[in-house]
Amino acid sequence: MNSILKRALNKISDHQILIYIAFVSVFLHYIITSAVIIVLGAYLLFKKDSAQKIFSFSGKGFYIAFTVYSLLVALYHKNYIGAICACAFFLIIAISYYTRSVITEKTFEGCLDICCFAAIPLAVGAVIEKMLLFPTDTSTQLTPLSWFIGSEYRCSLWFFNPNYFCSLLAAIIIICAFKVTSHKKGVAIYYICAAFAAGAMYLGGSLFAIVEVFVGLCILLVLKRKHLMLAMFLLAVGISIVMIFFLPNILPRLSESTHTTDLRVIIWDEAMGFIKENPLFGKGFLTFYHEHLADPLNIYKTTHAHNFALESLLSFGVIGSVLILLLVWSYFRKVTECKELLRTNCATTLILTLSAAVLIHMTTDMTPIWMQTALLYMLIFGGLGIDEKALNKRILACAQNKGKSDKIFENKSSPEKE
């Protein structure tokens, strides 16, 4: 047994081990995730060969500039939480760049499997949490169904907030769908994992996570050209909508949607007021939270502006927002290049799908701002390195073939010696 384990470990490189550790840490307690980000990020930055890999990409200038900018702005306004977030951002992107430089297709597939299988313990944990903490009224009879669909308690496990928890579960469902559409055999396990994730997400009670999943699956099936699966999925969604219309108790939080929307409008209105105070520079990460801490009379405290455009302008101003856009542009320019020039790709389709789904969710909630969600997204975005390597090999092969063709053409066109 020890020899088998030793042989298995010998086949795994140090690069792979570090990436696996990062992926696993996403689904553990956020304190563990934070520790992994700090230790792993610092290790990669201080190690010469890995630091060279991290700072080898075209967007490194925007990455460094934005980190320094957000850190200095936060410190100037005594937004110390924002300064810590700037450092965390720097470490998470460093881990993502490192992943991008060393990841292989086999490692990426294994890491995605970790994400899928994580749904099972997370779902079990959510059920246990609700059993332990669900408030019950002893004067009324509680049936198993009413317990399951009750909205009084939203599960979050060790992810700090139910919305962060549900965002991770939404990503798991999208990854499971990606696995199903990418493989012809052995896909039953991914359907099972997706079902566990969906059940846990239901207990988390995030309505917009459902929208995130819907958008993500539609885009994935379109990109994969799975038209029959898309039609079946839309039919299932239509049937579900009809069921919810006649049985609204299936989604009890729908009755709270008006109240939730009103709170969002209040937050957005406050955020726009804060933006006017410092439109050019902002005050660093989590400016909304920083401003609320300074106001002891504010009752409803939240950490962010619940909208990616407002959050960016509020926290980083126009200048910082431009730096973010340039950083995002430098990355997605390469994503689109790989998508257009490669017939088959390992990660690009998943990256585009997940990006669109998360962007939709970010119109009402900034779930990527949390360390566990941020690390997961950035690790998956690091999978781009697989397609970049494949594209570089293709370009090199084309260049070599062109060189051979030109040489043959020159030999044929040159006059023969008598």
Backbone hydrogen bonds, N-H to C=O, Kabsch-Sander energy under -0.5 kcal/mol:
donor,donor_aa,acceptor,acceptor_aa,energy
5,L,1,M,-2.3
6,K,2,N,-2.5
7,R,3,S,-2.4
8,A,4,I,-2.3
9,L,5,L,-2.4
10,N,6,K,-2.1
11,K,7,R,-1.2
12,I,9,L,-0.9
13,S,11,K,-0.6
17,I,13,S,-2.2
18,L,14,D,-2.1
19,I,15,H,-1.9
20,Y,16,Q,-2.8
21,I,17,I,-2.4
22,A,18,L,-2.0
23,F,19,I,-2.3
24,V,20,Y,-2.7
25,S,21,I,-2.2
26,V,22,A,-0.9
26,V,23,F,-0.7
27,F,23,F,-0.5
27,F,24,V,-1.4
28,L,25,S,-1.3
30,Y,158,W,-1.4
32,I,29,H,-0.9
33,T,29,H,-2.2
34,S,30,Y,-2.4
35,A,31,I,-2.1
36,V,32,I,-2.5
37,I,33,T,-2.4
38,I,34,S,-2.4
39,V,35,A,-2.9
40,L,36,V,-2.6
41,G,36,V,-0.6
41,G,37,I,-1.9
42,A,38,I,-2.2
43,Y,39,V,-2.4
44,L,40,L,-2.5
45,L,41,G,-2.0
46,F,42,A,-2.2
47,K,43,Y,-1.3
48,K,46,F,-0.5
51,A,47,K,-2.6
52,Q,48,K,-2.1
53,K,49,D,-1.4
54,I,50,S,-2.4
55,F,51,A,-2.1
56,S,53,K,-1.3
57,F,54,I,-0.6
60,K,57,F,-1.6
61,G,58,S,-0.5
63,Y,59,G,-2.1
64,I,60,K,-2.6
65,A,61,G,-2.5
66,F,62,F,-2.7
67,T,63,Y,-1.8
68,V,64,I,-2.5
69,Y,65,A,-2.5
70,S,66,F,-3.0
71,L,67,T,-2.2
72,L,68,V,-2.5
73,V,69,Y,-2.5
74,A,70,S,-1.9
75,L,71,L,-2.3
76,Y,72,L,-2.4
77,H,73,V,-1.6
78,K,75,L,-1.4
79,N,74,A,-3.2
80,Y,78,K,-1.3
83,A,79,N,-1.7
84,I,80,Y,-2.0
85,C,81,I,-2.1
86,A,82,G,-1.9
87,C,83,A,-1.7
88,A,84,I,-2.3
89,F,85,C,-2.7
90,F,86,A,-2.0
91,L,87,C,-2.0
92,I,88,A,-2.7
93,I,89,F,-2.4
94,A,90,F,-1.7
95,I,91,L,-2.2
96,S,92,I,-2.2
97,Y,93,I,-2.9
98,Y,94,A,-2.3
99,T,95,I,-2.5
100,R,96,S,-2.5
101,S,97,Y,-1.6
102,V,98,Y,-1.5
103,I,99,T,-2.4
108,F,104,T,-2.6
109,E,105,E,-2.6
110,G,106,K,-2.1
111,C,107,T,-2.5
112,L,108,F,-2.3
113,D,109,E,-1.9
114,I,110,G,-1.8
115,C,111,C,-1.8
116,C,112,L,-2.2
117,F,113,D,-2.9
118,A,114,I,-1.6
119,A,116,C,-1.4
120,I,117,F,-1.2
122,L,118,A,-1.9
123,A,119,A,-2.3
124,V,120,I,-2.3
125,G,121,P,-2.7
126,A,122,L,-2.2
127,V,123,A,-2.2
128,I,124,V,-2.3
129,E,125,G,-2.6
130,K,126,A,-2.3
131,M,127,V,-2.2
132,L,128,I,-2.1
133,L,129,E,-2.5
134,F,130,K,-2.0
138,T,136,T,-0.7
140,T,137,D,-1.8
143,T,141,Q,-0.7
147,W,143,T,-2.1
148,F,144,P,-2.1
149,I,145,L,-2.4
150,G,146,S,-0.6
155,C,153,Y,-0.5
155,C,203,L,-2.2
159,F,156,S,-2.1
161,N,159,F,-1.9
165,F,161,N,-2.1
166,C,162,P,-2.7
167,S,163,N,-1.9
168,L,164,Y,-2.0
169,L,165,F,-1.9
170,A,166,C,-2.5
171,A,167,S,-2.0
172,I,168,L,-2.0
173,I,169,L,-2.2
174,I,170,A,-2.1
175,I,171,A,-2.4
176,C,172,I,-2.7
177,A,173,I,-2.2
178,F,174,I,-2.2
179,K,175,I,-2.3
180,V,176,C,-2.3
181,T,177,A,-2.4
182,S,178,F,-0.9
183,H,179,K,-1.2
190,Y,187,V,-0.7
191,Y,187,V,-1.5
192,I,188,A,-2.0
193,C,189,I,-2.4
194,A,190,Y,-2.3
195,A,191,Y,-2.0
196,F,192,I,-2.2
197,A,193,C,-2.5
198,A,194,A,-2.5
199,G,195,A,-2.2
200,A,196,F,-2.3
201,M,197,A,-2.5
202,Y,198,A,-2.0
203,L,199,G,-1.7
204,G,200,A,-1.4
205,G,201,M,-1.3
206,S,201,M,-0.8
207,L,205,G,-0.8
210,I,206,S,-0.7
210,I,207,L,-0.7
211,V,207,L,-1.2
212,E,208,F,-2.3
213,V,209,A,-2.3
214,F,210,I,-2.5
215,V,211,V,-2.7
216,G,212,E,-2.4
217,L,213,V,-2.8
218,C,214,F,-2.1
219,I,215,V,-2.4
220,L,216,G,-2.5
221,L,217,L,-2.4
222,V,218,C,-1.8
223,L,219,I,-2.8
224,K,220,L,-2.3
225,R,222,V,-0.9
226,K,221,L,-2.6
227,H,225,R,-1.2
230,L,226,K,-2.2
231,A,227,H,-2.3
232,M,228,L,-2.3
233,F,229,M,-2.5
234,L,230,L,-2.7
235,L,231,A,-2.0
236,A,232,M,-2.3
237,V,233,F,-2.4
238,G,234,L,-2.4
239,I,235,L,-2.3
240,S,236,A,-2.2
241,I,237,V,-2.3
242,V,238,G,-1.9
243,M,239,I,-2.3
244,I,240,S,-2.5
245,F,241,I,-2.1
246,F,242,V,-1.8
247,L,243,M,-2.7
250,I,247,L,-2.1
251,L,248,P,-1.2
254,L,251,L,-2.0
255,S,252,P,-1.2
256,E,253,R,-0.9
257,S,254,L,-1.2
260,T,256,E,-2.5
261,T,257,S,-2.6
262,D,258,T,-2.2
263,L,259,H,-2.0
264,R,260,T,-2.1
265,V,261,T,-2.3
266,I,262,D,-2.0
267,I,263,L,-2.5
268,W,264,R,-3.0
269,D,265,V,-2.3
270,E,266,I,-2.4
271,A,267,I,-2.7
272,M,268,W,-2.3
273,G,269,D,-1.5
274,F,270,E,-2.2
275,I,271,A,-2.4
276,K,272,M,-1.4
277,E,273,G,-0.6
277,E,274,F,-0.9
278,N,274,F,-0.8
278,N,275,I,-0.8
282,G,278,N,-1.4
283,K,314,L,-0.7
284,G,315,S,-3.0
287,T,284,G,-0.8
289,Y,303,T,-1.1
290,H,286,L,-2.2
291,E,287,T,-2.8
292,H,288,F,-1.8
293,L,289,Y,-2.1
294,A,290,H,-1.1
295,D,292,H,-1.2
298,N,295,D,-1.5
301,K,299,I,-1.1
308,F,362,M,-1.8
311,E,307,N,-3.0
312,S,308,F,-1.9
313,L,309,A,-2.3
314,L,310,L,-2.6
315,S,311,E,-2.6
316,F,312,S,-2.5
317,G,312,S,-0.5
317,G,313,L,-1.2
318,V,279,P,-1.9
319,I,280,L,-2.0
320,G,280,L,-0.5
320,G,316,F,-1.9
321,S,317,G,-2.0
322,V,318,V,-1.9
323,L,319,I,-1.7
324,I,320,G,-2.1
325,L,321,S,-2.4
326,L,322,V,-2.3
327,L,323,L,-2.1
328,V,324,I,-2.8
329,W,325,L,-2.8
330,S,326,L,-2.3
331,Y,327,L,-1.3
332,F,328,V,-2.8
333,R,329,W,-1.9
334,K,330,S,-0.6
334,K,331,Y,-0.7
335,V,331,Y,-1.6
336,T,332,F,-2.5
337,E,333,R,-1.6
338,C,334,K,-2.3
339,K,335,V,-2.3
340,E,336,T,-2.3
341,L,337,E,-2.1
342,L,338,C,-1.7
351,I,347,A,-2.5
352,L,348,T,-2.6
353,T,349,T,-2.3
354,L,350,L,-2.9
355,S,351,I,-2.3
356,A,352,L,-2.1
357,A,353,T,-2.2
358,V,354,L,-2.7
359,L,355,S,-2.3
360,I,356,A,-1.9
361,H,357,A,-1.8
362,M,358,V,-2.1
363,T,360,I,-1.3
364,T,361,H,-1.6
365,D,361,H,-1.6
367,T,365,D,-1.1
369,I,366,M,-1.6
370,W,367,T,-1.5
374,A,370,W,-2.9
375,L,371,M,-2.2
376,L,372,Q,-2.0
377,Y,373,T,-2.5
378,M,374,A,-2.4
379,L,375,L,-2.3
380,I,376,L,-2.3
381,F,377,Y,-2.5
382,G,378,M,-1.4
383,G,380,I,-1.5
384,L,381,F,-1.6
385,G,382,G,-1.8
386,I,383,G,-1.7
387,D,383,G,-0.7
388,E,384,L,-2.4
389,K,385,G,-2.1
390,A,386,I,-1.9
391,L,387,D,-2.6
392,N,388,E,-2.5
393,K,389,K,-2.2
394,R,390,A,-2.0
395,I,391,L,-2.6
396,L,392,N,-2.5
397,A,393,K,-2.5
398,C,394,R,-2.5
399,A,395,I,-2.3
400,Q,396,L,-2.3
401,N,397,A,-2.6
402,K,398,C,-2.4
403,G,399,A,-2.0
404,K,400,Q,-2.2
405,S,401,N,-2.4
406,D,402,K,-2.7
407,K,403,G,-2.0
408,I,404,K,-2.3
409,F,405,S,-2.6
410,E,406,D,-2.3
411,N,407,K,-2.1
412,K,408,I,-2.2
413,S,409,F,-2.1
414,S,410,E,-1.4
